[in-house]
């Protein structure tokens, strides 16, 4: 997951919006974090300032083409960050 280094730096200092904790409380039951994902990154991933409108879901065979178009249009931070899998249902796995 691309993350601005400054976001991690501020989160490490405890500068996390209260909404991040509300988001965590609301959705943690459906998220599985690998043991290697530290709490600072988890805080950033729940941050309400970055949790909306940033993901696009596209068929796997079209993902590379979309990524190339986005980068050609100047969106250099565009990246593939995950995949939709059949199981486990209704889970978000962060590794």
SULFENDA-V106758 format. One line per field, one symbol per residue. psi: psi as a letter, one per 40 degrees, with the letter a starting at -180 (. if undefined). A space follows every 50 residues. Layout:
psi->???
//
This chain:
psi->hhhhddddddddeeghidddddddddedeehhhidehidddddddeheee eieeihhiideeddddddddddeegdehiheaihidiiifihhh.
//
